Structure formats: structure tokens, C-alpha cells
Amino acid sequence: MDDPDYAHFNARYYLHQRYPGDIFEAEANANFSQHWIMPCYHRFYQQFHKEWDTSTATLLDLGGGPCIHCQISAAPYVAKIYHSDYVESCRDEVLMWKKKDPNAYDWSPYFEHVVNTLEGQNDPDAVTERIEMLRSKIEDVLFCDIRRTNIVPEIAAGKVDIVVSNACIENVVKSVKEYETVLQQIKNLLSPKGFFLTMANLGCSFYHIDGKRYPSYPITEENIVVSLQKVGFKVHHKELYLKSPECFKSYKPSNSIGRMFVAAQVY
Ligand SMILES: C[S@@+](CC[C@H](N)C(=O)[O-])C[C@H]1O[C@@H](n2cnc3c(N)ncnc32)[C@H](O)[C@@H]1O
């Protein structure tokens, strides 16, 4: 069944399928690019955090779904985080986690991976501190619709220092032109030297969650870079993750050929 408007998106199924708790134990499982994306975010914050005032900086996770993994490396370097998504059940998952609801999704393996493996702290107290830090920095969980002119109605133009959008924009737009329009709206939200980070699924025309089929525009690396430059971003950094032919054949939930991480800045 096609679900292009996300009326039946199963947020909890998505979490279990895409963000399993044992993901970092399954080193051999090449289907999970989460092994790859977490270090991309980690390296970005290590390298660029001196570019903004960490005591006041605001981060917006746009189309963040039911997930917080992109925010773990960011938490020490920003003052406030706004999470946003179109689907209510996705926003509810994040709210449950923030409120320590006993039924909330368990993100602790992701915190352990960032704090212990990527940051090398190897300290259970540092993991607990990061969990509490992120809970306290998530200021609000907001509705967003990237098809609108005002993509996050509660956020004023020019007020965000970092926008992160992971695997979202290409799932919603139907053309490169529409992709550019969303980038323009993101730029409008950003402060004068604000950053935009995205992880995009490349060459993907669909993905499946719990028996529903979601469309995607098969965006290319070149489309993304050219669109960013066209709307006034400078691309600082990009990384590619291309699936092996075996992985492409065996991985059924989507037909993406790989992923790209990009860090760009308004200029
Ligand atoms: C593949 S999921 C990605 C979720 C998360 N960012 C991640 O990294 O796993 C795509 C997300 O796009 C959201 N979405 C769908 N339509 C949207 C729209 N019009 N505006 C903003 N987000 C939308 C969905 O609710 C879903 O959470």
C-alpha cells in the first residue's frame, strides 16, 4: 500500500527496523549505514563548533522523525534543540523519550557509541550525563511541513544556527526544483552564517516501512551540491557511503544506492 502523505507511518516499527539496539554489535551488517552516519556528525561538531557561540546556539532537527541519534554529538555544542516532524506519532516518540516515559524507545546504545567509542570517554557516568544533557536541551518538539512556505511555523526566520535534516527532504520532494525550494526555506530559517547538515539517500525512488511504501525522489550527489550552491550555501564537507552490490541486492526496505552527508554554510 502506498502512503505518500504519511497517514499510516509506523514510527515504532521504523525505530526497530532502522535503529535496532544491537546495531553496534553487528559490525558485519553492512545494511546499516548508521555505523557510518554517526561518525559524520561527530566529526562535524568536533571540527566546526568554534564557528558559533555554543552558549546561545540553536539547532533545528527538520523531519527528525522519531529519532534523536543526530543530536547526540551536537548536545555539548548548542544551547537549545528543536526537534520537528510532520507525523504526530514521530513527535510523540521523541516527547516520550524526553519525559523518560517507561515505554520510550531505548537510545542508550547510540549514546554509548558516541560517548565511549567516538569520543573515547569510556565512562558510564559520561553516557548518563549526555543522556540528561540532551533531554534538557530539547526545548520543544514541533510540527513541520517542508512543502509549505513556512516550514516550521513556530520558528522565526534567521533564528537557527544549525539545521540538521536526515533522510527527509528527498522523500518529500518530486523534483530537483522542489528540493531547491526546500533549501531556500531552510536558508531563511538560518542565521547569517548558519550551517545546514544533511544526510540524503541517493538514487532512491521508494522505501518500505511495515508494509507501506513511501516515495522518494532519486536525488544525486551532483543535484544536492549544485542546489546548495544555487541557493547560497558554501559546501564545506561531504562524505559518500555507497552500498556494495550484494548489499544493494539483498536490502529490501529501500532501493537507495547509498547516502551522502553534507555540511554547508550560508554565505
Ligand atoms: C525516512 S524518515 C527519516 C526520519 C529521521 N530523520 C531519520 O534520520 O531516521 C522520513 C521522515 O520525513 C517525515 N516527513 C514526511 N513528510 C514530511 C513533510 N511534508 N515535512 C516534513 N517531514 C516530513 C516523516 O514523518 C519521517 O519522519
The ligand as a Gaussian input file, in Angstrom:
#p B3LYP/6-31G(d) Opt

LIG

0 1
 C       12.920000       8.260000       6.368000
 S       12.187000       9.175000       7.673000
 C       13.640000       9.959000       8.377000
 C       13.491000      10.163000       9.833000
 C       14.773000      10.579000      10.581000
 N       15.198000      11.914000      10.195000
 C       15.894000       9.597000      10.403000
 O       17.030000      10.029000      10.204000
 O       15.697000       8.389000      10.509000
 C       11.382000      10.495000       6.810000
 C       10.715000      11.473000       7.750000
 O       10.140000      12.527000       6.970000
 C        8.957000      12.949000       7.630000
 N        8.099000      13.686000       6.689000
 C        7.222000      13.185000       5.800000
 N        6.595000      14.177000       5.138000
 C        7.106000      15.336000       5.634000
 C        6.860000      16.704000       5.352000
 N        5.957000      17.090000       4.439000
 N        7.557000      17.628000       6.041000
 C        8.474000      17.255000       6.968000
 N        8.746000      15.959000       7.283000
 C        8.069000      15.020000       6.615000
 C        8.350000      11.642000       8.090000
 O        7.401000      11.820000       9.098000
 C        9.583000      10.874000       8.549000
 O        9.807000      11.067000       9.917000

